[in-house]
């Protein structure tokens, strides 16, 4: 698959907090796109060529983006910005997919709270963000289940534990 990824770390704290963050992000993005291509070949077009950007930033920057684009004046872990109209899950994607933005402080806090390593959580957030660029969503239960199943499969292929297992165990009391 012809995939061009532009990764920018606009906060120098990424270098010490998550060494090799750019390589981790690229590997996760490629894995997500490869899995979608396997399940829905038409989703990435005949040649499968596409481009995306990943920005590794901080809570201050992502809070401004979240406020300006989603009307929520607070930081969040990951945001996805599809270029043009978002495609339907499994439908043809544009050559320019869009951008995924991840906030360092939120990533580190969530990883600590959920007993995950920062690299594993970064991989999950990148996979999640890339799937949003491809039209996957989690607003409706059936869509959320499909997206989570896809995330689990991609992360398993990367050797990363199921990020939803602990959450589900807590919800069911197991």
C-alpha positions in Angstrom: 0.0 0.0 0.0 1.3 3.4 -0.9 1.0 5.4 2.3 2.6 8.7 3.0 2.6 9.8 6.6 3.8 13.2 7.9 4.4 13.1 11.6 5.1 16.3 13.6 5.9 16.5 17.3 5.2 20.2 18.2 6.0 19.6 21.9 9.6 18.6 22.7 8.4 16.7 25.8 7.3 13.8 23.5 10.9 12.9 23.0 11.5 12.0 26.6 7.9 10.9 27.6 7.4 8.4 24.7 10.7 7.6 23.0 10.2 6.6 19.4 6.7 8.1 19.4 6.9 8.9 15.7 7.8 5.3 14.8 5.1 4.0 17.1 2.5 6.3 15.5 3.5 5.3 12.0 3.4 1.6 12.8 -0.1 1.9 14.3 -1.4 4.0 11.4 0.0 1.5 8.9 -1.5 -1.4 10.8 -5.0 0.2 10.9 -5.0 1.0 7.2 -3.7 -2.5 6.4 -6.5 -4.1 8.4 -9.2 -1.9 6.8 -7.8 -2.8 3.4 -8.0 -6.5 4.3 -11.6 -6.2 5.4 -12.9 -3.7 2.9 -10.5 -3.5 -0.1 -12.6 -0.8 -1.8 -12.2 1.5 1.3 -8.7 2.6 0.2 -9.3 2.6 -3.5 -7.9 0.5 -6.2 -4.2 1.4 -5.6 -4.7 2.0 -1.9 -2.6 5.1 -2.1 -3.3 7.7 0.6 -1.7 10.4 2.8 -2.3 11.4 6.4 -0.8 13.7 8.9 -0.2 12.9 12.6 0.5 15.7 15.1 1.9 14.9 18.5 1.0 17.9 20.6 0.0 18.9 24.1 -3.2 19.5 26.1 -3.1 23.3 25.5 -3.1 22.9 21.7 -5.6 20.1 21.5 -7.9 22.0 23.9 -7.9 24.9 21.5 -8.7 22.6 18.6 -11.4 20.8 20.6 -13.0 24.2 21.4 -12.7 25.6 17.9 -13.9 22.5 16.0 -16.1 20.6 18.4 -17.3 23.4 20.8 -15.8 21.6 23.8 -13.4 23.8 25.7 -11.2 21.1 27.3 -8.4 18.8 26.3 -9.1 15.4 24.9 -6.8 12.5 24.0 -7.2 12.3 20.2 -8.9 14.3 17.5 -9.3 13.3 13.8 -9.8 15.8 11.0 -10.9 14.1 7.8 -10.2 16.1 4.6 -13.4 17.0 2.9 -16.5 14.9 3.6 -15.9 12.0 6.0 -16.3 8.7 4.1 -18.7 6.0 5.1 -17.1 3.2 7.1 -15.8 0.7 4.5 -16.6 3.1 1.7 -14.0 4.6 -0.7 -11.6 7.0 1.1 -10.1 10.1 -0.4 -6.4 10.1 -1.3 -5.8 12.7 1.4 -7.3 11.1 4.5 -6.7 14.0 6.9 -5.0 14.5 10.3 -4.9 12.8 13.6 -3.8 14.9 16.7 -2.8 13.4 20.0 -2.2 15.2 23.3 0.7 14.1 25.4 -0.5 15.0 28.9 -3.9 13.4 28.4 -2.3 10.3 26.9 0.1 10.0 29.9 -2.7 10.5 32.5 -5.0 8.0 30.8 -2.2 5.4 30.5 -1.3 5.8 34.1 -5.0 5.6 35.3 -5.6 2.5 33.1 -2.3 0.7 33.8 -1.2 0.9 30.2 2.2 1.8 28.8 2.3 5.1 27.0 3.5 3.5 23.8 0.6 1.0 23.9 -1.9 3.8 24.6 -0.4 6.0 21.8 -0.8 3.0 19.4 -4.5 2.7 20.4 -5.2 6.4 20.0 -3.6 6.5 16.6 -5.5 3.4 15.4 -8.7 5.0 16.8 -8.0 8.3 15.1 -7.2 6.7 11.7 -10.4 4.7 11.8 -12.3 7.9 12.3 -10.6 9.3 9.2 -12.0 6.2 7.4 -15.5 6.9 8.5 -15.7 4.6 11.5 -17.5 6.0 14.5 -18.8 5.1 18.0 -21.9 7.3 18.4 -24.3 4.4 17.9 -23.9 1.1 19.8 -23.6 -1.1 16.7 -21.0 1.2 15.1 -19.1 1.4 18.4 -19.0 -2.4 18.6 -17.7 -2.7 15.1 -15.1 0.0 15.6 -13.9 -1.5 18.9 -13.7 -5.0 17.3 -11.5 -3.5 14.5 -9.3 -1.7 17.1 -8.9 -4.8 19.1 -7.8 -6.8 16.0 -5.3 -4.2 14.9 -3.8 -3.8 18.3 -3.6 -7.6 18.8 -1.6 -7.7 15.5 0.7 -5.1 17.0 1.1 -7.2 20.2 -0.9 -4.8 22.3 -3.4 -6.0 24.9 -7.1 -5.4 24.5 -7.7 -1.8 25.7 -11.3 -2.5 26.4 -11.0 -5.6 28.5 -10.4 -3.8 31.8 -13.1 -1.3 31.1 -15.6 -4.1 30.4 -14.6 -6.0 33.5 -15.1 -2.9 35.6 -18.6 -2.3 34.0 -19.7 -5.9 34.6 -18.1 -6.2 38.0 -15.8 -9.0 37.0 
